[in-house]
């Protein structure tokens, strides 16, 4: 399904980060390096940064532009934990290891904030996150998560907000209750990933854009990465960070991952007073529906709203109005607001929504299956992968017990099966 374009998609993020966007050259001649990283998104760049700082020579290959995929188009929400849920991780790797991974996700948030400060990455950071319930029966899921965090994971900072108090944080009759997480936050993700790329280059790594990887070959003396145009990178170790776009690079990984389309719409400038009337404390928000929606306001006082998903490719007809329909369910007062931006992109979904992180022969390393919740877990994955690449594979190997089966029938049939299944869950979201 690999689709690419030479420039960033026409998103709000791209339009508001022009001065950050640096045109980097394509790979024009064959090179040798200690490490080759495929994909200049969060995970790939985190790996490149860690390894370059450790003294490795690193080459990063990006088929389009830095942050072209999900890393530069997402909702910008920094959230602790893992998309599969901590109980599922505990079931695979045991309590102690799962607890360490929960703590690692909190550490990742601190690392991300630290990198912003260290590298002076001004990416519109706003503190605080709010998870809300649409259905009364799902309020219990909120209180259950608070109890689980306190009793199992040693995290007691979550605050329950009942329906009577919720308008102080989210002024919408659609929602029943919420949880405030002070360690969560929201950012402009493309500004952040562009700043991360600058940090990678300052550490000594080289980034090449417009350099599509066509495959690789493992041999007794290392890995040869084949790049469009007939050039190669010969390396000792390879990191695969293409995620939803890994198919032509590594079909074995692609078989365990389904690229799922998801969409975001952004209104015209509403003004600060209107934005604060909608989300008074300026939190990032998502709901706990199975087919969830997520939203926040931007630094220039717009509403950014994400949701919908497609498993069979394509984009909803008249995407701006389709996103406006979702917005009005939450905020009917915005009926007269215009939509200035709407876009889609692919996220990397595994069948069981579990992480797919691992290594092969201590030469090829990967992380995928972030399932639309990648801002923080990509940092965790990069920590574990780069540990393993430097001779400490124990924590990465905890994820080796996770079985991520291939989607039956490949992308086309797998997408159809997921669409049918998601249709059932979508019905349950409204019952």
MOLIN-V274170 format. One line per field, one symbol per residue. ss: DSSP state (h for helix, s for strand, l for the rest). Layout:
ss->???
//
This chain:
ss->lllllllllllhhhhllhhhllllllllllsssssssslllhhhhhhhhhhhhllllssssllllllllhhhllllsslllllllhhhhhhhhlhhhhhhhhhhhhhhhhhhhhhhhhhllllllssssssssllhhhhhhhhhhhhhhhhlllllllssslhhhhllllllllllssssssssssllhhhhhhhhhhhhhhlllsssllllsssssssllsssssslllssssssssssllhhhlllllhhhhlllssssssssssllllhhhhhhhlllllssssllllllsssslllllssssssssllllllllhhhhhhhhhhhhlhhhllllsssssssssssllllllssssslllssssslllllhhhhhhhhhhhhhhhhllllhhhhhhhhllllllllhhhhhhhhhhhhhhhhhhhlll
//
